Each structure stands twice: as C-alpha cells, then as structure tokens.
Amino acid sequence: MFDALSVKNQCVEWIKNFFEENGKGCNAVIGISGGKDSSVAAALCVEALGKDRVIGVLMPKGQQFDIECSYLLVKHLGIKYYEINVKDAVEAIEKAVSSQIDISNQTKTNIPPRVRMATLYAVSQSVNGRVVNTCNLSEDYVGYSTRYGDAAGDFSPLCNLTVDEVKKIGHVLGVPYELVEKTPIDGLCGKTDEENLGFTYAELDRYIRTGEIDDIAKKERIDSLHKRNLFKLSLMPSFDPEI
C-alpha cells in the first residue's frame, strides 16, 4: 500500500533539508509544462519553501497548444513566473548544425529540451536559484528523457516515484485534477508517452514495483529500454590514472 500523504510529507522535509545544505535562502526554479510532473514537483516545493521562493519558467516553442495548463498551475500555486519563448534559439541551433551536417530527426527532437534546460539555468543563476528536475521513476527506468535536457537539474524530488505514485501525491497536494490526470504528451513529436513507449504507465509501474507483467513482448521491450538507457542515470565515466 502506497501512503501518499506520508511520502508527500517525507518529500517536503527532504526538499527543506536539501536547501538548508545546498542553498539556504535560494529559490527553487522549475520549468512548468502543464503536466503532472512539473505540477506536482512545483507544489511540493511551495509546501517546503513557500510560494515566494518558487519560480516557474514557461518555455513554449512558438505556439504551445496546452499552455493554458501552465497558466492554471502557476495561478493555482500563486508563484512568480517568467515566460520565455525558445523558438528562435531552437531554430538557430538547428540551422547552424544543419548547415554543416545532415541533422537527424532524433537530434531535432532533443534540441528543444536541451535549450529549455539552458534557459532554466540562465534564469536560476540570475535569481539565486536551484533547478528542479521533474523526471519520475517510470520515465527514468526506460530512459524516457533527454540527457542534459529534462534529465538535468540540481535536485530531484520525483525520481524514485512511479507515475501512479506521483499522481496520488498530486491529489493529496490538491493540484488541479485536470493537471494530475492529464494524458502525458512528449511535446516534441505530438504523440502520447504511451504511444511512443509501446506500453502503458500502469503496466510499467506494476512491473517496476512487483516484477509482474502479463505481456512477455512488453516485458522484453521494457527490459531492453532499461538496459540501453542505464547510462543516462550514471555519472559520467571518468579516467582515474594510477599516479
């Protein structure tokens, strides 16, 4: 049984302790996408630090079809926010790179989250901040993130919580229902997360927590993705000379 209230309280205390040790008086700076993860992570930070020490950054790439969800979240929490459109920066990088090499579709997909992370750190460094990583355990387990993009950050309140557990904490926190239960879309290629992954988060969460899964093909795919993407969760390998 997952005790959402207890885990929420533990996480709030963990965030408080992190800032005491790694940035006393600093602000939490978080990218607000309008999805459950950024919504729940932001709400946790508000409970831990107070709304005056949490700063949201909205980063549409041109027109964002669901940006109203981001506005709903920052209004609900009462936090200060900045809106910085990354369209020009993304297109400038794509143009510069493609003038030299044939740029791959995967490269195009990963440029926006990396530009957004650079933007978050630019804001954070300017406002005495610490960047919140919003990845959850389910996404991390199968590498469903961009290295040095949304996978970056200074502290990670959700990385050991599955999608289902994040949702339950969101409801305990009183995050608007439509944000917690919003169908996750990657915002990069227009597909839902589950369409991209080839299995549901419910199936993945059950497998992570119990080792049980009904479809052997999905088990093999999950295992393959997990093994292939373990490097994203590891520190950069470093050479250690014998001196």
C-alpha positions, -999 to +999 in steps of 0.1 A: +000+000+000+013+034-010+008+060+017+007+092-005+003+116+025+033+101+043+055+101+013+045+137+005+054+148+039+088+130+037+095+146+004+087+181+017+111+176+045+137+163+021+134+194+000+137+216+031+169+198+041+183+200+006+180+238+006+194+240+041+225+222+030+228+232-007+214+267-010+200+283+022+178+311+011+179+301-026+148+298-048+135+267-065+134+273-102+112+249-122+101+245-158+064+245-160+050+223-188+015+220-175+018+182-170+016+162-138+053+160-130+061+197-131+028+205-114+034+181-085+071+190-081+062+227-080+035+221-054+060+201-033+085+230-035+058+255-025+048+235+006+085+231+015+098+266+008+067+289+005+054+303-027+077+333-026+108+310-031+094+291-061+098+305-096+082+289-126+095+292-161+072+286-191+091+278-222+068+274-253+084+268-287+063+292-307+027+284-300+020+258-273-014+243-277-018+235-239-001+265-224-033+273-205-025+243-183+008+260-173-011+293-165-035+273-144-007+258-124+012+290-116-021+308-108-032+279-085+001+279-066+004+317-066+040+316-077+060+341-097+068+330-133+086+340-164+076+331-200+105+327-223+098+315-259+126+292-271+115+290-307+142+313-321+170+297-301+160+262-312+157+272-349+191+290-347+208+258-334+191+236-360+200+259-388+237+262-377+241+225-373+223+215-404+244+239-425+274+216-416+259+181-414+227+162-421+208+167-388+189+136-377+153+135-366+163+124-331+187+154-329+158+177-338+137+161-311+163+166-284+174+201-292+143+218-276+146+201-241+183+210-241+176+246-250+150+247-223+174+234-197+200+260-207+172+286-203+163+273-169+199+275-157+202+310-171+171+321-151+183+301-120+217+316-119+202+351-122+177+347-094+198+328-068+181+295-077+184+258-077+169+239-107+142+213-100+145+181-120+110+168-127+116+133-141+098+104-124+110+068-118+089+054-146+104+077-172+139+073-158+136+035-158+132+033-196+152+063-204+123+084-215+141+117-210+167+138-228+202+137-213+213+172-203+177+183-212+148+174-189+170+148-172+192+176-157+187+195-125+201+203-091+177+181-071+151+156-080+120+151-058+102+126-080+129+103-094+121+075-070+083+077-075+063+060-103+038+078-124+009+064-104+026+075-071+032+110-085-005+112-093-015+101-059+008+127-043-006+153-066-041+146-054-030+148-018-014+182-025-046+195-041-031+201-075-060+206-100-074+173-112-070+181-149-033+186-145-027+155-124-047+133-147-037+150-180-027+125-207+011+129-210+023+140-244+060+145-250+056+179-265+082+171-291+067+148-317+030+151-309+024+116-296+014+105-262+041+090-240+024+056-241+022+056-279+060+063-280+068+037-254+046+008-266+032+001-232+011+019-206+025+035-175+002+013-155+019-018-169+054-002-164+047+009-128+034-026-119+065-042-134+089-018-116+072-023-082+063-060-084+082-076-113+049-087-127+037-082-163+012-101-185+027-094-219+061-110-225+068-088-255+062-057-234+085-071-207+112-076-232+108-041-246+109-026-211+140-046-202+157-036-234+149+001-229+161-001-193+194-017-202+200+005-232+194+037-212+211+030-179+240+053-189+216+083-185+213+075-148+250+071-142+277+096-135+299+104-165+327+078-167+360+094-157+395+082-162+414+077-130+452+074-136+474+053-114+497+080-100 
